[in-house]
Amino acid sequence: MSTATLPKTPTSVERDRRRPPVRRASLRRLPGTLLIALLVAIEVLPLLWLLMNSFKSQDEFLNAPTWALPRALNFQNYADAWVTGNIGHYLLNSVLAVFPALFLMLVLGVAAGFVLEVMVFRGRGGILLLFLAGIMVPGQMILLPLFSVYFQAGLTGSLWPLIITYTATGLPLTVFMMATYFRAIPREVFEASTLDGASIFRSFRAVALPMARNSIVTVGLVQFFFFWNDLLIALTFTNSSQLRTVQVGLLNFTGQFGATQYGPLFAAICINVFGILAIYLVLNQRIMAGLASGAVKG
């Protein structure tokens, strides 16, 4: 009579050998996870603190601890910031000064970068060096001469000094970055368009611009942050409250005897910061694609 043999059960050592090293892999990932958590906390906690303070009353700012939660959601701070603090008018001034300057800078900078990198002519290296020299000039050195020129030209009572200054100061970096992006495009593409009968203007419009679209968005957004967050130039060339941009307008949240109204001030900062953050989140993918294309050398 034959007896059936039962299958051998694996020992504990064999089970440990077969089991994937999940615990060991988790321990290896722990430092990276902690570092990422620390970076997220550094980025998110100030925004939460800013949002929390935008709902506090003036009494809470003066008497309660800094990290204390607001007793109630005081939306009146946002109404005061928009109406009494005139933050809506300052935002409009920033839009009217920044976006025309951004458009002019991109049109001139992208065209100049294409000409200096794709077209072949004598002296293009020296011209590119002149644009690069503009990056090394501190902005503080040109404020007084520019103010004298704008005053003699009768432009100080408008937003034109901001538009012209933003365009001129943003051109050197834009030309340099766009020349770098166009350098990554293979020359065979432009040669093929020329053989097909395309002029240099058509090659620029139909070939170069679509291929450098993400790069243009990246450069434009980087310069947009510079222009929008500018305080020194706007403070120098705006001689009336009707011309103040949002950064200069944030200095105007004062009450009786010059006391700072902290609640409306934090509400105005939240309107500014979270609006810019929303723009960045929407265009985040294009920025990453533009940075990646600029890192490739053709």
C-alpha positions in Angstrom: 0.0 0.0 0.0 1.6 3.2 -1.2 1.4 6.3 0.9 1.2 9.7 -0.8 4.1 12.0 0.1 3.1 15.5 1.2 4.9 18.5 -0.4 7.6 20.0 1.7 6.7 23.2 3.3 9.4 25.9 2.9 11.3 26.8 5.9 11.4 30.3 7.3 14.8 30.9 5.8 13.5 30.0 2.3 10.5 32.2 2.8 12.7 35.1 3.6 14.8 34.5 0.5 11.7 34.4 -1.7 10.1 37.5 -0.2 11.1 40.7 -2.0 13.2 43.0 0.1 10.4 45.6 0.5 11.6 46.8 3.9 15.1 47.3 2.7 14.0 49.2 -0.3 11.7 51.4 1.9 14.6 52.2 4.1 16.7 53.2 1.1 13.9 55.6 -0.1 13.4 57.1 3.3 16.1 59.9 3.1 14.7 61.0 -0.3 11.2 61.0 1.0 12.1 63.0 4.0 14.0 65.5 1.8 11.0 65.9 -0.5 8.7 66.3 2.5 11.0 69.0 3.9 11.1 70.9 0.5 7.3 70.7 0.2 6.9 72.0 3.8 9.3 74.9 3.0 7.2 75.8 0.0 3.7 75.2 1.3 3.9 76.4 4.9 4.6 80.1 4.0 1.7 80.1 1.6 -0.6 78.7 4.3 0.7 81.2 6.8 0.1 84.0 4.2 -3.5 82.8 3.5 -4.2 82.3 7.2 -3.1 85.9 8.0 -5.3 87.3 5.2 -8.4 86.5 7.3 -7.2 88.0 10.6 -8.4 91.3 12.1 -6.2 94.1 13.0 -6.6 93.3 16.7 -5.4 89.7 16.2 -2.3 90.9 14.4 -1.4 93.2 17.4 -2.4 91.0 20.3 -2.4 87.3 19.2 0.6 85.1 18.5 2.0 85.1 15.0 1.1 81.4 14.3 -2.4 81.7 15.9 -5.3 80.7 13.7 -7.8 83.4 12.8 -10.9 83.5 15.0 -13.2 83.9 12.0 -12.8 84.0 8.2 -12.8 87.8 7.8 -13.5 88.2 4.0 -13.8 91.9 4.6 -10.0 92.2 4.3 -10.3 91.2 0.6 -13.1 93.7 0.1 -11.0 96.4 1.7 -7.9 95.4 -0.3 -9.9 95.6 -3.6 -11.9 98.8 -2.9 -10.2 100.8 -0.2 -6.7 99.6 -1.0 -7.4 100.0 -4.8 -5.5 96.8 -5.6 -7.7 96.2 -8.7 -6.4 99.5 -10.2 -2.8 98.6 -9.4 -3.2 95.1 -11.0 -4.6 96.8 -14.1 -1.6 99.1 -14.3 0.7 96.1 -14.0 -1.1 94.4 -16.8 -0.9 97.5 -19.0 2.8 97.9 -18.3 4.0 94.3 -18.3 2.2 92.7 -21.2 3.0 95.3 -23.9 6.6 95.2 -22.8 6.6 91.4 -22.8 5.1 91.3 -26.3 7.7 93.8 -27.7 10.6 92.0 -26.0 9.6 88.6 -27.3 9.0 89.9 -30.9 12.4 91.6 -31.0 14.3 89.1 -28.9 13.1 86.0 -30.8 13.8 87.6 -34.2 17.3 88.8 -33.0 18.1 85.3 -31.6 17.1 83.7 -35.0 19.2 86.1 -37.0 22.3 85.9 -34.8 22.2 82.1 -34.7 20.7 80.8 -38.0 21.7 83.5 -40.5 25.4 83.7 -41.5 26.9 87.2 -41.9 30.0 89.0 -40.8 30.1 90.4 -37.3 27.2 88.4 -35.9 29.5 87.1 -33.0 30.3 90.7 -32.0 26.7 91.7 -32.0 25.8 88.7 -29.8 28.6 89.7 -27.4 27.1 93.2 -27.2 23.8 91.7 -26.2 25.5 89.6 -23.6 27.3 92.7 -22.3 23.8 94.2 -21.5 23.2 91.4 -19.0 26.2 92.6 -17.0 25.0 96.2 -16.6 23.3 96.7 -13.2 19.8 98.1 -13.4 20.5 100.7 -10.7 23.1 102.4 -12.9 20.7 103.3 -15.7 17.8 104.6 -13.6 19.0 108.2 -13.2 19.9 108.7 -16.9 16.7 107.1 -18.0 14.6 109.3 -15.7 16.3 112.4 -17.2 15.6 111.2 -20.7 11.9 110.4 -19.9 11.4 113.7 -18.2 12.8 115.7 -21.1 10.7 113.6 -23.5 7.6 114.3 -21.5 6.9 110.6 -20.8 7.0 110.6 -17.0 3.2 111.0 -16.6 2.4 107.7 -18.3 3.3 104.0 -18.3 5.6 104.3 -21.3 8.8 104.6 -19.2 8.0 101.2 -17.6 7.2 99.6 -21.0 10.3 100.9 -22.6 12.6 100.1 -19.7 11.2 96.6 -19.3 11.6 95.9 -23.0 15.2 97.1 -23.1 16.3 95.4 -19.9 14.7 92.1 -20.9 16.2 92.0 -24.4 19.8 90.8 -23.6 18.7 87.7 -21.7 16.0 86.9 -24.2 18.3 87.2 -27.2 20.9 85.0 -25.5 18.4 82.3 -24.5 16.6 82.2 -27.8 20.0 82.0 -29.7 20.7 79.0 -27.5 17.4 77.4 -28.3 17.8 78.0 -32.1 21.3 76.4 -31.9 19.6 73.2 -30.8 17.6 73.0 -34.0 19.4 71.0 -36.8 20.5 73.2 -39.7 19.2 70.7 -42.2 15.7 71.8 -41.3 16.3 75.3 -42.5 18.3 74.1 -45.5 15.4 71.9 -46.5 13.0 74.8 -46.3 15.3 77.0 -48.4 15.5 74.2 -51.0 11.7 74.1 -51.1 11.7 77.8 -52.0 11.0 79.4 -48.6 12.4 82.8 -48.0 14.2 83.6 -44.7 11.0 85.3 -43.4 8.9 82.2 -44.2 11.5 79.9 -42.6 11.3 82.0 -39.5 7.5 82.1 -39.4 6.7 78.6 -40.6 9.7 76.6 -39.3 11.5 78.3 -36.5 8.6 79.7 -34.5 6.6 76.4 -34.3 9.7 74.4 -33.3 10.7 77.0 -30.6 7.2 77.5 -29.3 7.8 75.9 -25.9 11.1 77.8 -25.6 9.3 81.1 -26.3 6.7 80.4 -23.6 9.5 79.5 -21.1 11.5 82.7 -21.9 8.3 84.8 -21.8 7.2 83.4 -18.4 10.6 83.9 -16.9 10.7 87.5 -18.0 7.1 88.0 -16.9 8.0 87.1 -13.4 10.9 89.6 -13.5 8.6 92.4 -14.8 5.7 91.7 -12.6 7.7 91.5 -9.4 9.7 94.6 -10.2 9.7 97.3 -7.5 12.7 99.5 -8.1 11.9 100.5 -11.7 8.2 101.0 -11.1 8.9 103.0 -7.9 11.3 105.3 -9.8 9.2 106.0 -12.9 5.7 106.3 -11.4 5.2 109.8 -10.1 1.5 109.5 -9.1 -0.8 107.1 -7.3 -2.8 106.5 -10.6 0.3 104.9 -12.2 1.4 102.6 -9.4 1.8 99.0 -10.2 0.8 96.2 -7.8 4.2 96.0 -6.2 4.3 99.7 -5.5 0.7 99.7 -4.5 1.3 97.1 -1.7 3.4 99.9 0.0 0.2 102.0 0.3 -1.8 99.9 2.7 -1.7 102.4 5.6 -4.4 103.8 7.8 -4.7 106.6 10.3 -1.4 108.1 11.4 0.4 105.8 8.9 -0.5 102.5 10.7 -0.2 99.5 8.4 -3.5 97.7 7.9 -2.2 94.1 8.1 -5.3 92.3 7.2 -6.0 94.0 3.8 -2.2 94.0 3.1 -2.0 90.2 3.5 -5.2 89.9 1.4 -3.7 91.9 -1.4 -0.5 89.9 -1.3 -2.6 86.7 -1.5 -4.4 88.0 -4.6 -1.1 88.8 -6.2 0.8 85.6 -5.2 -1.9 83.0 -5.8 -2.8 84.6 -9.2 0.8 84.3 -10.3 1.0 80.8 -8.9 -2.1 79.8 -10.9 -0.4 81.0 -14.1 2.7 79.0 -13.4 0.7 75.8 -12.7 -1.2 76.1 -16.0 2.0 76.6 -18.0 4.2 74.2 -16.0 4.4 71.5 -18.7 5.4 74.0 -21.4 8.1 75.4 -19.1 9.6 72.0 -18.5 9.5 71.2 -22.2 11.2 74.5 -23.0 13.9 74.0 -20.5 14.6 70.5 -21.8 14.8 71.7 -25.4 17.3 74.4 -24.4 19.5 71.8 -22.7 19.9 69.8 -26.0 22.8 70.9 -28.2 22.4 70.3 -31.9 
